[in-house]
């Protein structure tokens, strides 16, 4: 009886010791793989595909891994540019103490260093898929890093940021929103 109790106690202790909370990214504005509201779409004058208000959705995250010193956040449309992909946000040097972006923060450029997205801005640029191309997938990816929150210079492209994070990424979390002009 003592051996069974001891074995059970050890098993439960080892299960609890290995269980770490999962790093997650979520939004109160949309659920994973749901359609984004029109307000989150781009609003470029003269572009008939940009039918929204260019307001960035609110995002929050939990359970960053131990050793996190900063975060990077990217929004990427893999179907954009006829399958070549479109980068809608490249944001980094986000302090480890941050846990969220309020609605509109990514549009106004608050709380991060901006890189160059495909439209050539350093802030959130909402979806502008061409009519007839279906609902595109907008992949929001948050990466926890061991880099200091001032380690990277402004103006990095998505590819440059990913290269800078090699060997420094601790974990990633993501959520997908869809949007179409059909």
Backbone bond lengths (Angstrom), bond angles and torsions (degrees), N, CA, C in turn:
res aa  C-N    CA-C-N  psi(-1)  N-CA   C-N-CA  omega(-1)  CA-C   N-CA-C  phi
1 X - - - 1.452 - - 1.521 110.42 -
2 X 1.353 116.92 -43.06 1.460 120.21 179.20 1.523 110.86 -63.86
3 X 1.347 117.16 -39.37 1.466 121.02 179.70 1.531 110.61 -64.84
4 X 1.323 117.13 -41.43 1.473 121.24 179.53 1.515 109.68 -64.97
5 X 1.331 117.82 -42.92 1.457 122.00 178.99 1.526 110.72 -64.51
6 X 1.324 117.51 -42.31 1.454 122.21 178.80 1.530 110.40 -64.88
7 X 1.326 117.75 -44.80 1.467 121.40 179.41 1.525 110.99 -62.66
8 X 1.314 117.52 -42.26 1.466 121.81 178.82 1.519 110.11 -64.35
9 X 1.314 117.95 -42.91 1.462 122.15 179.24 1.523 111.27 -62.48
10 X 1.332 116.84 -43.64 1.465 120.78 178.47 1.524 111.88 -64.42
11 X 1.325 116.83 -41.08 1.454 121.29 178.82 1.529 110.86 -62.50
12 X 1.314 117.42 -46.60 1.457 121.41 179.49 1.525 111.45 -64.57
13 X 1.310 117.04 -39.27 1.464 120.76 178.76 1.522 110.77 -65.27
14 X 1.317 117.76 -40.65 1.461 120.30 -179.35 1.524 111.34 -70.23
15 X 1.322 117.98 -34.58 1.465 120.57 176.88 1.517 110.71 -66.26
16 X 1.302 117.48 -42.23 1.460 121.49 179.54 1.514 112.25 -68.58
17 X 1.333 117.74 -35.13 1.452 121.32 -178.63 1.526 111.55 -68.87
18 X 1.316 118.11 -33.50 1.455 121.23 -177.76 1.511 113.68 -87.15
19 X 1.300 117.53 -11.15 1.470 120.23 -176.09 1.521 109.51 -83.94
20 X 1.334 115.89 113.97 1.450 120.81 175.24 1.512 107.30 -115.68
21 X 1.306 115.75 141.97 1.451 120.29 178.82 1.525 109.44 -61.20
22 X 1.309 116.58 145.50 1.451 122.31 -178.29 1.528 110.18 -82.28
23 X 1.315 116.18 133.76 1.457 123.83 175.87 1.529 107.75 -67.81
24 X 1.330 117.58 121.78 1.462 120.99 -175.33 1.523 111.91 -130.50
25 X 1.324 115.20 151.96 1.455 124.26 173.85 1.522 107.09 -123.87
26 X 1.318 117.68 132.60 1.466 120.78 -179.65 1.522 109.80 -144.76
27 X 1.332 114.85 172.01 1.458 121.00 178.86 1.527 109.90 -143.37
28 X 1.329 117.30 138.12 1.464 119.42 172.56 1.531 111.39 -76.43
29 X 1.347 116.81 -10.18 1.458 121.64 -176.53 1.525 114.40 -91.76
30 X 1.337 117.98 -17.69 1.462 121.66 176.99 1.521 109.30 -163.19
31 X 1.322 115.48 153.39 1.455 120.51 175.58 1.526 108.97 -97.50
32 X 1.304 116.36 163.66 1.460 121.49 -177.67 1.524 110.83 -56.41
33 X 1.321 116.16 127.81 1.461 126.44 178.02 1.534 113.46 71.26
34 X 1.325 117.34 14.51 1.474 121.39 178.24 1.530 109.66 -90.45
35 X 1.322 115.00 164.41 1.462 120.42 176.55 1.525 110.23 -73.84
36 X 1.331 115.29 136.68 1.459 121.28 175.45 1.522 109.48 -79.31
37 X 1.317 116.07 145.46 1.450 121.84 176.11 1.535 109.40 -69.14
38 X 1.307 116.73 151.78 1.464 122.69 -177.00 1.537 112.33 -57.44
39 X 1.326 118.47 -29.81 1.465 120.20 -179.67 1.531 112.28 -60.92
40 X 1.341 117.61 -24.49 1.461 121.07 -178.15 1.522 112.90 -86.64
41 X 1.346 117.50 -6.79 1.462 121.83 178.02 1.529 109.98 -76.39
42 X 1.330 115.88 159.90 1.453 121.56 -179.97 1.522 112.61 -64.37
43 X 1.340 115.04 161.85 1.469 121.56 -178.43 1.521 110.22 -139.19
44 X 1.328 117.18 54.46 1.452 121.08 -179.12 1.533 109.78 -83.68
45 X 1.336 118.31 118.96 1.467 120.51 179.13 1.531 110.87 -58.11
46 X 1.318 115.74 135.94 1.448 120.76 178.93 1.521 114.86 86.72
47 X 1.331 118.06 -9.67 1.461 121.31 178.62 1.530 107.86 -103.33
48 X 1.331 116.25 109.08 1.470 120.40 -175.78 1.526 112.59 -66.51
49 X 1.324 117.87 -15.20 1.467 121.43 178.07 1.524 112.49 -84.55
50 X 1.320 117.47 -13.51 1.467 122.03 -179.19 1.526 108.62 -96.69
51 X 1.315 115.73 89.35 1.466 122.57 -169.47 1.524 114.47 -104.18
52 X 1.329 117.94 8.56 1.464 120.33 -173.59 1.512 114.28 -109.85
53 X 1.332 114.90 -153.38 1.465 122.79 -177.83 1.524 112.18 -114.54
54 X 1.321 117.75 -3.06 1.468 124.37 -179.84 1.529 112.96 57.39
55 X 1.322 117.08 39.60 1.467 122.40 174.86 1.528 107.24 -94.80
56 X 1.309 116.52 126.03 1.468 119.07 178.57 1.523 110.26 -74.78
57 X 1.337 116.99 140.56 1.469 119.11 178.15 1.527 111.26 -71.09
58 X 1.320 115.34 156.11 1.465 120.79 173.91 1.526 108.81 -71.82
59 X 1.320 116.16 143.15 1.462 122.38 178.42 1.521 108.93 -136.13
60 X 1.327 116.37 147.30 1.466 120.44 173.48 1.516 108.75 -143.91
61 X 1.316 115.57 157.18 1.457 120.61 -178.84 1.518 110.63 -141.05
62 X 1.334 113.24 157.12 1.463 121.30 -177.35 1.514 110.52 -138.94
63 X 1.316 115.11 156.85 1.454 124.33 170.22 1.519 114.27 61.91
64 X 1.321 116.37 46.70 1.464 119.70 174.67 1.524 108.73 -61.66
65 X 1.325 116.95 145.81 1.469 119.35 -178.38 1.531 112.54 -67.93
66 X 1.316 115.37 156.57 1.463 121.15 176.01 1.522 108.86 -58.25
67 X 1.312 116.56 142.35 1.457 121.47 179.21 1.522 114.19 90.15
68 X 1.335 117.39 -0.04 1.466 120.20 179.43 1.525 109.77 -67.57
69 X 1.338 115.85 127.09 1.459 121.91 176.56 1.526 112.39 -112.96
70 X 1.330 115.64 -21.04 1.465 119.85 178.46 1.519 109.65 -161.16
71 X 1.328 114.33 169.05 1.472 121.45 177.45 1.525 109.10 -126.70
72 X 1.316 114.96 156.39 1.461 122.75 169.95 1.521 106.41 -126.75
73 X 1.325 116.52 143.85 1.455 121.90 -178.90 1.523 108.87 -132.03
74 X 1.315 115.58 130.91 1.457 120.84 178.06 1.519 109.40 -130.54
75 X 1.332 115.74 147.71 1.459 122.27 172.28 1.524 105.86 -123.56
76 X 1.325 115.80 123.29 1.468 121.20 -173.29 1.518 110.35 -135.32
77 X 1.321 116.32 136.28 1.464 124.09 176.68 1.526 107.87 -107.89
78 X 1.336 118.46 101.06 1.469 119.72 -177.14 1.525 114.17 -67.95
79 X 1.334 118.29 -21.90 1.466 120.95 179.27 1.523 112.34 -86.05
80 X 1.326 117.15 -16.65 1.460 121.73 -177.10 1.518 112.36 -61.73
81 X 1.313 115.86 161.66 1.474 123.15 -179.44 1.526 110.96 51.85
82 X 1.340 114.05 42.64 1.474 121.41 177.21 1.530 112.51 58.14
83 X 1.333 115.14 38.83 1.460 121.03 176.62 1.517 114.64 96.12
84 X 1.320 117.97 -6.52 1.461 120.41 178.04 1.526 111.62 -81.29
85 X 1.326 115.77 -18.99 1.463 121.43 177.02 1.516 113.38 93.89
86 X 1.329 113.99 148.31 1.463 121.95 178.13 1.529 108.02 -131.36
87 X 1.319 114.93 128.59 1.462 121.94 176.72 1.522 108.74 -90.86
88 X 1.342 116.63 120.74 1.461 121.64 -177.75 1.529 113.11 -100.25
89 X 1.330 117.02 -17.29 1.463 120.80 177.88 1.524 108.82 -159.18
90 X 1.328 114.61 135.00 1.458 122.05 170.77 1.530 104.79 -130.99
91 X 1.324 116.86 105.83 1.468 122.46 -176.17 1.523 108.67 -130.24
92 X 1.318 117.27 137.55 1.463 120.36 -177.62 1.522 109.69 -155.63
93 X 1.340 116.40 -174.68 1.467 122.11 -172.42 1.526 110.88 57.70
94 X 1.330 116.37 30.38 1.454 121.88 177.03 1.527 106.91 -78.63
95 X 1.326 119.84 121.18 1.470 121.47 -175.82 1.533 113.02 -59.03
96 X 1.312 115.17 146.67 1.465 121.08 179.29 1.525 112.03 -61.12
97 X 1.313 117.80 -23.24 1.464 121.20 179.30 1.535 112.04 -74.40
98 X 1.323 117.58 -14.37 1.470 121.47 178.92 1.519 110.46 -72.73
99 X 1.307 116.04 142.85 1.464 121.97 179.23 1.525 112.25 -129.29
100 X 1.357 116.86 -4.22 1.458 118.84 -176.10 1.519 111.42 -167.72
101 X 1.324 114.06 164.04 1.457 123.70 166.07 1.519 105.93 -124.67
102 X 1.314 117.02 128.18 1.464 121.17 175.98 1.527 108.90 -73.73
103 X 1.304 116.10 161.39 1.459 121.23 176.79 1.536 108.64 -54.67
104 X 1.325 116.27 128.28 1.457 122.00 178.68 1.517 115.48 92.18
105 X 1.337 119.19 -17.54 1.467 121.26 -178.30 1.526 112.41 -59.52
106 X 1.314 117.56 -41.96 1.465 120.70 -177.25 1.527 111.37 -71.68
107 X 1.323 116.98 -26.00 1.460 121.62 175.58 1.526 110.42 -72.68
108 X 1.333 116.04 -38.59 1.469 120.16 -177.28 1.529 112.63 -85.54
109 X 1.315 117.95 -8.00 1.458 120.74 176.37 1.513 115.26 81.10
110 X 1.317 117.13 25.54 1.468 121.27 -176.69 1.524 112.20 -91.70
111 X 1.336 116.82 134.33 1.455 121.88 170.18 1.510 116.08 85.44
112 X 1.332 118.60 15.43 1.463 120.77 179.43 1.521 110.59 -159.00
113 X 1.319 115.36 164.85 1.459 122.01 169.83 1.518 106.65 -92.69
114 X 1.315 117.17 130.15 1.446 120.93 -177.44 1.516 113.02 -90.78
115 X 1.320 114.26 135.50 1.455 121.16 171.97 1.513 108.83 -100.42
116 X 1.316 116.75 -176.94 1.462 121.21 -179.98 1.515 110.93 -91.68
117 X 1.332 116.42 119.34 1.456 120.87 174.40 1.535 108.77 -89.29
118 X 1.306 117.34 177.16 1.465 121.12 -177.52 1.531 113.64 -58.50
119 X 1.357 119.16 -40.35 1.465 118.73 177.14 1.536 113.51 -72.24
120 X 1.344 118.29 -5.47 1.455 121.52 176.93 1.515 115.06 89.28
121 X 1.339 117.30 21.23 1.461 119.94 176.81 1.530 109.49 -112.41
122 X 1.311 116.08 166.03 1.458 122.25 -179.26 1.525 111.39 -105.00
123 X 1.337 116.41 22.01 1.455 122.33 -177.73 1.518 109.72 -137.53
124 X 1.307 115.74 176.93 1.461 121.75 176.88 1.518 110.44 -59.66
125 X 1.323 115.66 132.90 1.465 122.25 172.62 1.514 106.26 -126.99
126 X 1.310 117.24 111.78 1.455 122.33 -173.73 1.517 114.42 -65.55
127 X 1.322 115.84 167.80 1.462 122.87 -178.79 1.528 113.38 -58.20
128 X 1.324 115.56 139.99 1.469 123.20 176.32 1.528 109.44 -141.57
129 X 1.332 118.42 54.56 1.465 118.53 -177.70 1.527 111.70 -70.15
130 X 1.313 117.33 141.10 1.467 119.40 179.14 1.527 111.24 -64.12
131 X 1.332 115.88 144.59 1.471 120.34 175.06 1.523 108.41 -57.81
132 X 1.320 115.15 139.76 1.457 120.66 179.41 1.518 114.64 89.33
133 X 1.344 117.18 -1.96 1.471 119.32 -179.11 1.528 112.62 -99.17
134 X 1.328 117.00 3.20 1.463 120.24 178.76 1.518 111.98 79.50
135 X 1.316 114.65 -178.40 1.472 120.75 178.36 1.525 108.64 -80.55
136 X 1.317 115.68 118.38 1.458 121.14 177.01 1.528 109.65 -82.11
137 X 1.321 116.85 160.12 1.464 123.57 177.94 1.525 108.87 -101.55
138 X 1.314 116.67 123.61 1.456 122.09 178.88 1.527 107.05 -106.22
139 X 1.333 114.91 107.96 1.454 122.43 -173.20 1.527 108.83 -92.88
140 X 1.321 116.17 112.77 1.464 123.10 176.04 1.528 106.29 -93.85
141 X 1.328 117.24 116.45 1.461 121.79 -177.84 1.522 109.59 -121.83
142 X 1.318 116.14 124.53 1.463 122.76 176.88 1.522 107.74 -110.14
143 X 1.329 116.54 128.66 1.463 121.86 -178.91 1.521 108.95 -117.63
144 X 1.331 116.65 125.64 1.462 122.17 173.46 1.523 107.12 -84.84
145 X 1.321 116.63 136.89 1.461 121.96 -173.68 1.519 111.16 -133.92
146 X 1.339 115.57 156.70 1.461 120.15 174.72 1.532 111.77 -93.68
147 X 1.341 117.22 8.66 1.464 121.47 176.67 1.525 110.38 -80.44
148 X 1.321 116.08 144.10 1.464 120.74 176.31 1.525 109.65 -61.62
149 X 1.313 116.45 154.98 1.461 122.01 -175.57 1.528 113.84 -71.20
150 X 1.319 117.67 1.31 1.464 121.01 175.42 1.529 111.33 -126.12
151 X 1.325 116.69 17.54 1.466 121.41 -171.86 1.526 114.86 -73.90
152 X 1.320 117.59 -28.71 1.460 119.74 -171.65 1.531 111.58 -110.06
153 X 1.342 117.00 140.86 1.464 120.14 -179.80 1.523 111.97 -75.06
154 X 1.308 116.61 157.84 1.462 121.88 176.64 1.524 110.03 -66.37
155 X 1.333 115.76 155.38 1.448 120.90 171.00 1.514 117.36 91.12
156 X 1.342 118.69 8.65 1.462 119.73 179.42 1.533 110.37 -70.41
157 X 1.311 116.21 143.06 1.460 120.23 171.71 1.523 108.42 -78.97
158 X 1.302 116.49 172.34 1.471 121.20 177.74 1.526 110.32 -57.73
159 X 1.324 117.63 -47.70 1.470 120.97 -179.51 1.526 111.77 -63.51
160 X 1.322 117.62 -41.17 1.463 120.81 177.96 1.523 111.06 -63.99
161 X 1.330 117.00 -40.04 1.457 120.51 178.16 1.529 110.64 -63.81
162 X 1.316 116.60 -46.98 1.469 119.61 179.30 1.527 111.10 -59.19
163 X 1.322 117.81 -39.97 1.473 120.75 176.90 1.523 111.42 -64.67
164 X 1.341 117.58 -40.77 1.467 121.75 179.40 1.527 111.90 -66.19
165 X 1.328 116.58 -28.37 1.468 120.49 -178.74 1.532 113.02 -84.14
166 X 1.327 117.82 -12.08 1.473 119.99 179.21 1.524 109.15 -58.61
167 X 1.323 115.40 129.48 1.453 121.34 -177.82 1.518 114.02 81.67
168 X 1.331 117.31 -3.51 1.467 121.38 -178.98 1.531 112.79 -122.74
169 X 1.315 117.30 -9.99 1.463 120.83 179.65 1.523 109.84 -75.09
170 X 1.321 116.27 132.16 1.469 122.09 179.81 1.522 111.93 -102.23
171 X 1.335 116.88 -33.25 1.469 121.73 -179.76 1.519 108.62 -170.78
172 X 1.310 114.47 160.00 1.460 120.41 176.91 1.517 110.69 -131.10
173 X 1.323 115.30 151.37 1.465 121.84 176.77 1.525 106.94 -140.29
174 X 1.317 116.12 150.17 1.455 117.55 -177.71 1.512 114.08 -150.83
175 X 1.317 113.44 164.82 1.458 122.95 175.53 1.525 106.65 -150.12
176 X 1.323 116.91 146.42 1.463 121.62 -177.95 1.524 109.78 -118.21
177 X 1.330 114.47 132.25 1.459 121.47 170.89 1.512 108.15 -116.43
178 X 1.331 117.70 147.16 1.460 121.32 179.89 1.522 109.83 -114.92
179 X 1.337 115.70 148.58 1.457 120.03 177.21 1.523 109.32 -153.81
180 X 1.327 115.98 140.48 1.452 121.69 177.71 1.512 111.18 -145.06
181 X 1.313 115.59 156.94 1.470 122.07 178.34 1.528 110.78 -109.96
182 X 1.301 117.80 39.92 1.472 121.38 -178.97 1.519 111.25 -103.56
